[in-house]
Every structure is written in structure tokens, then in C-alpha cells.
Amino acid sequence: MPIATIEWQNRKVKIIDQTKLPLRLVHIYCEDLRTLREAIFSLKVRGAPALGIAGAFGVVLGTQNSSATDFPSFRRELEEAIDYLSSSRPTAVDLFWALKRMRNCAEKNKHQEIPQIKKALQEEALQIMEEDKTRSRQMAKKGASLLKNGDRILTHCNAGALVTADYGTALGVIYRAKEEGKKVTVWADETRPLLQGARLTTWELLQAGVEVTLICDNMAGDLMQRGKVDKVLVGADRVAGNGDVANKIGTYTLAVLAKENEIPFYVVCPISSIDLEIPSGKMIPIEQRNSQEITEFGRKRVAPRGVKVYNPAFDITPARYVTGIITEKGILRPPYKETLKELGP
């Protein structure tokens, strides 16, 4: 189910404002670096692969109007743009992976005239987006081989077309299985506090004609205990070198419940989400979000003023709970310290 989550049009970045879904499908046109960074920070565009693409185009926006006449001056503007984008979301490694690619592209072309460097950067950003589309399809095909007709899949947060340039990660596996004629149904966690599951995952699946049932986050254990879940599929914002997974807060809880109930727990992510430089999940930076995301609901206060709030956007699922990691290059199995290195980014 392809959705044009992010596009490059007329020197602007066109994105779906995901904060407006599912009630309204609204597009935003970001024509400068500040607007795009705000869109990233406020979750108008989100999901690790999509953040990588947005970051790449952010570099283009941040340098396309540069008046620099020499590479050292241009490089300073480039680094300012990269630093500014890097400060938006600390956990999703795809953002930093894409920014590094853009820096390397500029360095590779540093002997060219500035207009040629700008052109090279735009082409690199477009290439990153096209590669993402291919990776989504490859992950979907490999992951669909694990699904059986009649499977009941539980998923958390949103890992569909809205987090990529095309097909999605975890939901992409479900879309491919449907295309292959398999009937699968989905349990979608609402995913507190921002309801990405309720707002985005259910919207996507209904658009694609996939049977989906929305549940509160704390209902997952009951479903598993009653034998109503066959597999759990989630995405990832970063995978450490030992197979520990950072994903939307609540993922760890599902993994523990799945292990207790002997249900396979699969992570679906591209190679760009694997960070071999970080040896374990304990070293992955976890973004702390604004307290209002919890104290308010529907723009109405639901908690007393002055209450303390703990609001991490992600948690870490230890590798021992992960049955397999589905990537565009294959399905990884434990021991992840070995298989991740063999696969390589």
C-alpha cells in the first residue's frame, strides 16, 4: 500500500502531516531548514527510515540558497545544517546515517564548483529515498514468508508506509502477505501517549483493506493469554550491535509478554537502522518528550498541575526476547552479535 509520505517537489519537501491523521489528510510544504526540523521534532514526519529521508532533504534545504563561493565556506554552512537537524530526534539512527551520507557526498565532490555540489547533494537525497522504496519491498517479501494464512498479528506504534517512502517495515510484511493471498488479521495497540497505533496504523490498514482491531496497550497480555495472537511484528528506531532493539515505548512490555506466552516476536527494519558502533542497547540515547503529551489528552488537561511526569519516547528490548530481525538482506537469528556482523550495514 504505497503512500507518498515524503516527496521532493519544486525545491520543497512535501510531507504528510501525521499529527492531523486520521481525521484529515493534510500536506505540508517545507521550503526551509527550520520548517523541516520543526516538522521532525513535532512528529509531523516520523519513523526511522522517513527521518533519514527528511534529514537528507533537510541538508539540501539548508544549503540550496548558499552564497558560498568556496568549499570551506560551503562546508561550514553544511555542518551547521547537519548539527541543527541532529538535535531534533536523538534515538532514530537512520537520521544520523543519512546526514553522514550527505556529508560524505559533499566531501566527495569538494573539488567541484558549488552549484555542482548542490546538485550532487540533491541527487544523493533522491537516491536515499529511492533506495528506501526498494528496501521496503525487499523486507516485505522476506517477512511475508514467515506469515501463514489465518495468522493474527499484534503490532505496536506505526511501522507502515507512513514511516518510509513507500511500503513500510512491519506493516509492509502484512501488505505483502495480503498480496500473496494470505488472510491475516491485525491487533493494533493504541500506543500511548500519542496514539500512533490508533491514529495511524488503523488508518493505514483500513485503507489497505486489512482487517484490524484496535486495543488499548494494556490489553495485549490478555489477548496472548487467551491464545488470540500468533506473532508480534514491530519496527525499530535503532538496533545495537548485540541485537538489543530501541523502539516505541511499550515494545519491551510486548516482547516479555510474547516470550512468556511462547509467541514469536519479530523486528522489521532496514540495515540503516542497525548501529554496530553501539555494542548494547544500554548505550542508545532515549529521547525524553514533553510532559504535556501525558498530562493533556485531546488538548484537555487530564492530570493535576504540578504532577511529575516521566515520558521516554522509546524503550529497549533485550536481544534475548527477539525471535528474528527481518531486514532487506535477510532474516537474522540469534546469536545477533555474530549474525549482525556477518550481514553488515
C-alpha positions, -999 to +999 in steps of 0.1 A: +000+000+000+023+028-012+017+062+004+037+093-006+047+102+029+076+124+017+084+139-017+107+164-033+088+189-054+099+223-068+128+227-043+105+219-014+099+189+008+063+177+007+052+156+037+020+143+051+013+160+085+008+129+105-005+149+135-037+155+115-044+119+108-068+101+107-093+129+106-077+149+078-051+141+052-030+173+051+002+180+033+029+204+044+055+220+021+088+227+038+108+252+019+135+260+045+155+241+070+138+255+101+103+244+089+115+209+082+133+205+115+101+216+133+082+190+114+106+163+125+106+174+162+068+177+164+063+143+147+046+157+116+070+133+099+082+103+119+096+068+117+132+059+114+135+055+076+114+086+069+135+106+093+166+096+073+150+108+041+138+140+057+172+147+071+188+142+037+164+167+021+170+190+051+206+193+042+195+202+007+172+229+020+199+242+043+224+247+016+205+252-017+205+290-012+241+292+000+260+321-015+294+305-006+320+307-034+345+282-020+342+248-004+354+257+031+327+283+034+301+259+020+312+232+044+306+255+074+270+260+062+266+223+056+278+214+091+255+240+106+226+224+088+237+189+099+241+199+135+207+216+136+190+185+122+209+162+145+194+179+175+158+171+165+154+134+174+183+116+191+172+079+190+165+070+154+199+062+139+186+065+103+186+103+107+223+103+115+231+076+089+216+099+062+233+130+075+266+112+073+259+102+038+252+137+028+284+149+044+304+123+026+287+133-007+298+169-002+333+158+006+335+135-024+325+165-046+346+192-029+367+199-059+336+207-080+320+242-083+295+250-056+265+246-080+277+211-089+280+202-052+244+214-045+232+193-074+251+163-061+235+167-027+201+168-042+208+137-062+221+119-031+189+127-012+168+115-040+189+083-041+184+077-004+146+080-010+146+056-039+168+031-020+143+032+008+115+022-015+134-008-027+144-018+008+107-017+019+097-041-008+126-065+000+118-066+037+081-072+030+089-101+007+112-118+032+090-111+062+058-124+044+075-158+041+070-161+079+033-155+079+007-182+075-028-179+062-050-170+092-023-155+113-033-130+139-006-103+142-001-079+170+017-047+163+027-016+182+030+021+172+031+026+134+055+008+112+038+012+078+040+033+047+039+064+068+074+057+083+091+052+049+089+065+013+068+036+001+057+004+018+067+003+054+085-020+077+064-042+100+031-033+082+049-038+048+052-075+057+014-076+062+007-058+030+029-083+011+012-113+028-022-100+017-009-096-019+002-132-018-034-142-009-029-149+028-056-137+051-041-121+081-057-100+108-041-074+130-044-063+166-032-027+168-021-013+201-033+023+206+003+032+216+001+058+243+007+086+248+004+099+212-018+071+198+002+063+167-014+029+166-049+042+170-045+072+146-020+059+120-018+021+119-056+016+119-059+043+092-033+026+070-047-009+074-083+001+067-071+019+036-054-013+025-084-035+032-067-054+061-089-065+090-077-046+121-090-044+156-078-016+179-069-024+215-056-004+245-019-011+252-027-029+284-049-055+267-021-072+248-013-096+276-049-107+279-051-115+242-019-135+243-031-155+273-063-163+255-044-176+225-055-149+201-021-138+189+001-158+166+030-134+160+042-099+171+056-076+144+072-043+153+096-018+137+128-003+152+144+031+156+178+016+163+193-019+167+225-022+187+254-045+178+242-072+202+206-072+188+191-050+215+162-030+199+151+006+206+115+011+196+084+030+207+078+029+244+058-003+253+077-025+229+097-041+257+065-050+275+051-068+244+084-087+240+083-100+275+047-110+272+053-127+239+082-147+254+060-158+284+033-169+260+057-186+235+047-162+207+073-153+180+085-117+183+099-102+151+115-068+145+114-054+109+139-027+100+164-018+072+201-022+076+204+016+080+186+011+114+214-012+127+241+006+146+271-017+150+291+011+167+269+008+198+276-026+215+243-028+235+210-011+240+222+004+272+241+030+252+213+040+229+202+076+237+165+077+246+145+108+238+125+124+266+094+141+253+073+170+266+052+163+298+021+177+281+019+146+259+008+128+291-008+155+312-031+165+284-054+144+261-071+160+232-057+193+243-076+189+276-057+185+309-063+151+325-037+152+353-033+177+382-010+206+377+024+201+393+025+163+390+059+149+379+060+132+345+083+106+331+079+104+293+105+085+273+096+081+237+114+047+234+124+016+254+150-011+249+140-047+242+169-070+250+180-093+222+170-124+241+134-116+235+137-111+197+129-142+176+143-126+144+152-094+128+138-090+093+160-068+070+162-063+033+192-086+032+176-115+051+161-127+083+186-126+112+185-151+140+204-153+173+232-150+182+229-115+169+265-104+178+276-128+150+247-125+125+246-087+126+283-085+119+280-110+090+252-091+074+269-057+078+254-023+070 
